[in-house]
Amino acid sequence: MAFFSIHNIRLQGIAAAVPKFEISNWEYDYISEKERKLLIKTTGIEKRRAVQNSGVTTADLGIAAAEKLLKETNTAKEDIEILVFVSQTPDYLLPASSILIQNRMGLSKNCMAFDINLGCSGYVYGLSAISSLMSSGKMKKGILIAGDISSISAEREDKSVYPLFGDAATATLLEYNEKADKMNFSLQSDGAGYEAIIVREGGLRKPYTVDSFKVEDKGNGIKRAPRNLELDGMEVFNFSVTEVPKNIEDFFKETVTSPDTYDYFIMHQANLLMNETIRKKLKFPVEKVPYSLSKYGNTSSASIPITIVSELRDKLSAPANLLLSGFGVGLSWGTVSLKVSNLVCPEIIEL
């Protein structure tokens, strides 16, 4: 595993934004009432947010979160020296959305900006990238925007995908502070499993054709087109409950820590059965593992920070040791430990 530590970087705050439109899985009438009950019980997902063709993009949500966070922390825009955008749903194929966000927010031309194309592990990877650059360059402030509009690629008649994913974006404000506790990272990847979570057509390998939009019956209540998100639930489950606990157990050995060391363990919000299996394997008590699944579903790279804002915003004024774990599409996974204090978490914004 790629294990490393980053010094002198502190998280000042996290903000989140979601679309106003809410979808209830209790009203998902493509499947029977019995299936709906089982779906909600196993995934833990009752409601989700979706843009519903409103024209709102991941960048729009991220900007709203970032602007709110700068205001709440009294941070001057000219102090932002780096902006990183983690998403698999950019505004355009090119240019990078981060560059557009820099301009739209009125950040200085001296602010470096770039995109990272990652999903479920993206928040942990994004923290490692922005923190490393800020630490080595002694940059004053940085913004990490993470999120996705997953609803655009989900076919309503695909029961393996449609009820799971919600739209959201988050902004995290970081500062250079020589008194900050170090962050420890462990990052891994396995491209052999790339087909487990995939949109097959629309990229350069397989560009869009007329047939890309034709919905086909795949059997077992699953209908989708090649342009739609495809998920092999069993493969993702087996990967997650095997590799994630191993990564974190190795992380414990490397850092000489244990579940007792941490106040909260925040996982990527994949689904309840999967996450609870991981929690039990690692022997984390229930009260240390918050979930936002029931309200927002799987929000890709936004899921860890939106869980912090949604479930812990009133509990992080005092110092707290956090363990974060992101895992999924790629396949890609990683863990980070960090200490927060007086973390600013405004109420979730609705657009």
C-alpha positions as CSV (number, residue, x, y, z in Angstrom):
1,M,0.0,0.0,0.0
2,A,1.1,3.6,-0.6
3,F,1.4,4.9,2.9
4,F,2.6,8.4,3.7
5,S,2.1,11.4,6.0
6,I,1.4,15.0,5.4
7,H,2.3,17.7,7.9
8,N,1.2,21.3,8.6
9,I,-2.3,21.2,7.0
10,R,-5.5,21.8,8.9
11,L,-9.1,21.4,7.8
12,Q,-11.0,24.7,8.6
13,G,-14.4,23.7,7.4
14,I,-16.7,21.6,5.2
15,A,-19.8,22.7,3.3
16,A,-22.3,20.7,1.2
17,A,-24.9,21.5,-1.4
18,V,-27.6,19.3,-2.9
19,P,-30.4,19.8,-5.4
20,K,-33.8,20.7,-4.0
21,F,-35.6,17.9,-5.8
22,E,-36.0,14.8,-3.6
23,I,-36.7,11.3,-4.7
24,S,-38.2,8.7,-2.4
25,N,-37.4,5.0,-2.8
26,W,-40.7,4.2,-1.1
27,E,-42.2,5.6,-4.3
28,Y,-40.0,3.6,-6.7
29,D,-42.9,1.8,-8.5
30,Y,-40.7,0.0,-11.0
31,I,-40.4,-2.8,-8.4
32,S,-42.9,-4.4,-6.1
33,E,-43.7,-3.2,-2.6
34,K,-41.9,-6.2,-1.2
35,E,-38.8,-5.5,-3.2
36,R,-38.9,-1.8,-2.2
37,K,-38.9,-2.8,1.5
38,L,-36.0,-5.2,1.0
39,L,-34.1,-2.6,-1.1
40,I,-34.4,0.0,1.6
41,K,-33.6,-2.4,4.4
42,T,-30.4,-3.6,2.7
43,T,-29.1,-0.4,1.2
44,G,-30.3,2.0,3.9
45,I,-31.4,4.5,1.2
46,E,-34.8,6.0,1.6
47,K,-34.4,9.3,-0.1
48,R,-32.0,10.9,-2.6
49,R,-31.5,14.3,-4.3
50,A,-31.4,14.7,-8.1
51,V,-31.0,17.7,-10.4
52,Q,-33.9,16.5,-12.6
53,N,-32.7,18.1,-15.8
54,S,-32.6,21.5,-14.1
55,G,-29.3,22.4,-15.8
56,V,-27.5,22.4,-12.4
57,T,-24.0,20.9,-12.6
58,T,-21.6,19.4,-10.1
59,A,-19.6,22.7,-10.4
60,D,-22.7,24.8,-9.6
61,L,-23.3,22.8,-6.4
62,G,-19.6,23.0,-5.5
63,I,-19.4,26.7,-6.0
64,A,-22.4,27.3,-3.8
65,A,-20.8,25.2,-1.1
66,A,-17.4,26.9,-1.5
67,E,-18.9,30.4,-1.4
68,K,-20.9,29.6,1.7
69,L,-17.8,28.2,3.4
70,L,-15.6,31.2,2.6
71,K,-18.3,33.5,4.0
72,E,-18.7,31.4,7.2
73,T,-15.0,31.3,7.8
74,N,-14.3,35.0,6.8
75,T,-11.8,33.8,4.3
76,A,-10.6,36.3,1.6
77,K,-10.7,34.9,-1.9
78,E,-7.2,36.3,-2.6
79,D,-5.8,33.9,0.0
80,I,-6.9,30.8,-2.0
81,E,-3.8,29.5,-3.7
82,I,-5.0,26.1,-4.9
83,L,-8.4,24.7,-6.0
84,V,-8.9,21.0,-6.7
85,F,-12.1,19.6,-8.3
86,V,-12.7,15.9,-7.8
87,S,-15.6,14.6,-10.0
88,Q,-16.5,12.3,-12.8
89,T,-19.2,14.6,-14.0
90,P,-17.4,17.8,-15.2
91,D,-19.0,20.7,-17.0
92,Y,-17.2,19.9,-20.3
93,L,-14.9,17.3,-21.7
94,L,-12.4,20.2,-21.8
95,P,-11.4,22.6,-20.3
96,A,-11.1,21.4,-16.7
97,S,-14.0,22.4,-14.5
98,S,-11.6,23.6,-11.8
99,I,-10.4,26.4,-14.1
100,L,-13.9,27.5,-14.8
101,I,-14.7,27.5,-11.0
102,Q,-11.6,29.6,-10.3
103,N,-12.9,32.2,-12.7
104,R,-16.6,32.1,-11.6
105,M,-15.6,32.4,-8.0
106,G,-13.4,35.4,-8.7
107,L,-10.3,33.7,-7.3
108,S,-6.9,35.1,-8.0
109,K,-5.0,34.2,-11.2
110,N,-2.3,33.1,-8.9
111,C,-4.5,30.2,-7.8
112,M,-3.5,26.9,-9.3
113,A,-6.4,24.7,-10.2
114,F,-6.9,21.2,-11.6
115,D,-9.3,18.3,-11.8
116,I,-9.1,14.7,-10.5
117,N,-11.2,12.1,-12.2
118,L,-12.2,9.9,-9.3
119,G,-15.5,8.8,-7.7
120,C,-16.0,6.9,-4.5
121,S,-12.4,7.1,-3.2
122,G,-12.1,10.7,-4.6
123,Y,-12.4,12.6,-1.3
124,V,-9.5,10.7,0.3
125,Y,-7.4,11.0,-2.8
126,G,-8.3,14.6,-3.2
127,L,-7.2,15.4,0.3
128,S,-3.9,13.7,-0.3
129,A,-3.2,15.7,-3.4
130,I,-4.2,19.2,-2.2
131,S,-2.6,18.7,1.2
132,S,0.6,17.5,-0.2
133,L,0.9,20.5,-2.5
134,M,-0.1,22.9,0.1
135,S,2.4,21.5,2.6
136,S,5.4,21.5,0.2
137,G,4.6,24.9,-1.1
138,K,3.5,26.5,2.2
139,M,0.3,27.7,0.5
140,K,-2.0,29.7,2.8
141,K,-5.4,28.3,1.8
142,G,-6.9,25.7,-0.5
143,I,-10.3,24.5,-1.5
144,L,-11.2,20.9,-2.3
145,I,-14.5,20.5,-4.2
146,A,-15.8,17.0,-4.5
147,G,-19.0,15.6,-5.8
148,D,-21.0,14.2,-8.8
149,I,-24.3,14.4,-10.6
150,S,-24.8,10.7,-10.9
151,S,-28.5,10.9,-11.8
152,I,-27.7,11.8,-15.4
153,S,-26.3,8.3,-16.1
154,A,-28.8,6.2,-14.2
155,E,-31.6,4.5,-16.1
156,R,-34.8,4.5,-14.1
157,E,-35.6,0.9,-15.1
158,D,-32.3,-0.4,-13.7
159,K,-33.1,-1.4,-10.2
160,S,-29.5,-2.2,-9.5
161,V,-28.4,1.4,-10.0
162,Y,-31.3,3.9,-10.0
163,P,-32.3,3.7,-6.3
164,L,-28.8,4.1,-5.1
165,F,-27.2,7.3,-6.3
166,G,-27.9,10.9,-5.3
167,D,-26.5,14.2,-6.5
168,A,-24.3,16.4,-4.3
169,A,-21.1,18.4,-4.1
170,T,-19.0,19.6,-1.1
171,A,-16.3,22.1,-0.5
172,T,-13.5,21.7,2.1
173,L,-11.3,24.6,3.2
174,L,-7.8,23.8,4.2
175,E,-5.0,26.0,5.6
176,Y,-1.3,25.8,6.1
177,N,-0.7,25.7,9.9
178,E,2.6,24.5,11.4
179,K,0.8,23.5,14.6
180,A,-1.6,21.1,12.7
181,D,-1.5,17.4,13.5
182,K,-0.2,15.2,10.6
183,M,-2.5,13.4,8.3
184,N,-1.7,9.7,7.5
185,F,-2.8,8.2,4.2
186,S,-2.9,4.8,2.7
187,L,-4.0,4.6,-1.0
188,Q,-4.6,1.6,-3.2
189,S,-5.9,0.7,-6.7
190,D,-6.8,-2.3,-8.9
191,G,-7.7,-1.5,-12.5
192,A,-8.4,-5.2,-13.1
193,G,-11.8,-4.6,-11.6
194,Y,-12.7,-1.6,-13.8
195,E,-15.8,-3.2,-15.2
196,A,-17.4,-3.4,-11.8
197,I,-18.7,0.2,-12.0
198,I,-18.6,1.6,-15.5
199,V,-20.3,3.8,-18.1
200,R,-19.3,1.9,-21.2
201,E,-20.0,4.4,-23.9
202,G,-19.4,8.1,-24.3
203,G,-15.6,8.2,-23.9
204,L,-12.9,8.0,-26.5
205,R,-12.6,4.2,-26.2
206,K,-16.3,3.9,-27.3
207,P,-17.7,7.2,-28.5
208,Y,-21.5,7.8,-28.5
209,T,-23.5,6.3,-31.4
210,V,-27.3,6.2,-31.9
211,D,-27.3,2.8,-30.3
212,S,-25.6,4.3,-27.1
213,F,-29.1,5.6,-26.1
214,K,-31.1,2.4,-26.8
215,V,-32.4,0.8,-23.6
216,E,-32.1,-3.0,-23.6
217,D,-33.6,-5.5,-21.3
218,K,-30.8,-7.3,-19.4
219,G,-33.1,-9.5,-17.5
220,N,-33.8,-9.8,-13.8
221,G,-35.6,-6.4,-13.7
222,I,-32.6,-4.5,-15.3
223,K,-33.0,-2.3,-18.3
224,R,-30.3,0.1,-19.5
225,A,-28.5,1.6,-22.4
226,P,-24.7,1.6,-23.1
227,R,-24.6,5.2,-22.0
228,N,-26.0,4.4,-18.6
229,L,-24.1,3.6,-15.4
230,E,-23.6,-0.1,-14.9
231,L,-22.9,-1.7,-11.5
232,D,-21.9,-5.3,-10.7
233,G,-23.2,-5.2,-7.1
234,M,-21.8,-8.6,-6.0
235,E,-18.3,-7.8,-7.3
236,V,-18.3,-4.4,-5.6
237,F,-19.6,-6.0,-2.4
238,N,-16.9,-8.7,-2.4
239,F,-14.2,-6.2,-3.2
240,S,-15.3,-3.7,-0.5
241,V,-15.7,-6.2,2.4
242,T,-12.4,-7.8,1.6
243,E,-10.0,-5.0,0.6
244,V,-11.2,-2.1,2.7
245,P,-10.9,-3.9,6.1
246,K,-7.5,-5.2,5.0
247,N,-6.3,-1.7,4.1
248,I,-7.5,-0.3,7.4
249,E,-6.0,-3.2,9.5
250,D,-2.7,-2.6,7.8
251,F,-3.2,1.1,8.4
252,F,-3.7,0.4,12.1
253,K,-0.4,-1.5,12.2
254,E,1.5,1.2,10.4
255,T,0.2,4.0,12.6
256,V,0.0,1.9,15.8
257,T,-3.6,2.8,16.3
258,S,-6.9,0.9,16.7
259,P,-10.7,1.7,16.6
260,D,-10.3,3.1,20.2
261,T,-8.0,5.8,18.8
262,Y,-10.7,7.4,16.7
263,D,-13.8,9.4,17.7
264,Y,-15.5,8.7,14.4
265,F,-15.1,6.4,11.4
266,I,-16.7,7.9,8.3
267,M,-17.0,5.6,5.3
268,H,-18.0,6.2,1.7
269,Q,-21.7,5.8,1.8
270,A,-22.1,2.8,-0.5
271,N,-24.9,0.8,1.0
272,L,-25.8,-0.1,4.6
273,L,-25.2,-3.9,4.3
274,M,-21.8,-3.4,2.8
275,N,-20.7,-0.7,5.2
276,E,-22.0,-2.5,8.3
277,T,-20.1,-5.6,7.2
278,I,-16.9,-3.5,7.1
279,R,-17.8,-1.9,10.4
280,K,-18.3,-5.2,12.2
281,K,-15.1,-6.7,10.7
282,L,-13.1,-3.8,12.1
283,K,-15.0,-3.9,15.4
284,F,-16.0,-0.2,15.4
285,P,-18.9,0.5,17.7
286,V,-22.1,1.7,16.2
287,E,-22.0,5.1,17.8
288,K,-18.7,5.9,16.1
289,V,-19.9,5.3,12.5
290,P,-22.3,7.9,11.2
291,Y,-24.5,7.5,8.1
292,S,-26.2,9.9,5.7
293,L,-27.4,7.1,3.4
294,S,-31.0,7.3,4.3
295,K,-31.3,11.0,3.3
296,Y,-28.8,11.4,0.4
297,G,-27.9,7.9,-0.9
298,N,-24.6,7.2,-2.5
299,T,-23.2,10.6,-3.5
300,S,-19.9,9.4,-4.9
301,S,-16.9,11.5,-3.8
302,A,-19.2,13.8,-1.8
303,S,-20.4,11.0,0.5
304,I,-17.7,11.3,3.2
305,P,-17.8,15.1,3.6
306,I,-21.6,15.3,3.3
307,T,-21.9,12.7,6.1
308,I,-19.6,14.9,8.3
309,V,-21.8,18.0,7.6
310,S,-25.1,16.1,7.9
311,E,-24.4,14.0,10.9
312,L,-21.5,15.5,12.8
313,R,-21.7,19.3,12.3
314,D,-22.7,19.9,15.9
315,K,-20.2,17.5,17.4
316,L,-16.9,18.8,16.0
317,S,-16.3,22.0,17.9
318,A,-14.1,20.0,20.3
319,P,-11.0,18.2,19.0
320,A,-11.8,14.9,17.3
321,N,-9.8,12.1,15.7
322,L,-11.4,11.0,12.4
323,L,-10.7,8.0,10.2
324,L,-12.0,8.3,6.7
325,S,-12.3,5.5,4.1
326,G,-13.3,5.9,0.5
327,F,-13.7,2.9,-1.9
328,G,-15.4,2.0,-5.2
329,V,-15.2,2.8,-8.9
330,G,-11.8,2.2,-10.4
331,L,-11.4,0.0,-8.4
332,S,-9.8,2.5,-6.1
333,W,-9.7,2.8,-2.3
334,G,-7.9,4.7,0.5
335,T,-7.8,5.7,4.1
336,V,-6.8,8.9,5.9
337,S,-6.6,9.8,9.6
338,L,-6.8,13.4,10.7
339,K,-7.6,15.5,13.7
340,V,-10.1,18.4,13.5
341,S,-11.0,21.1,15.9
342,N,-13.6,23.9,15.6
343,L,-14.5,22.6,12.2
344,V,-16.9,25.0,10.5
345,C,-19.8,23.1,9.0
346,P,-22.7,25.3,7.7
347,E,-26.1,23.8,7.2
348,I,-26.5,21.9,3.9
349,I,-27.4,24.2,1.0
350,E,-30.3,23.4,-1.4
351,L,-30.2,24.6,-5.0
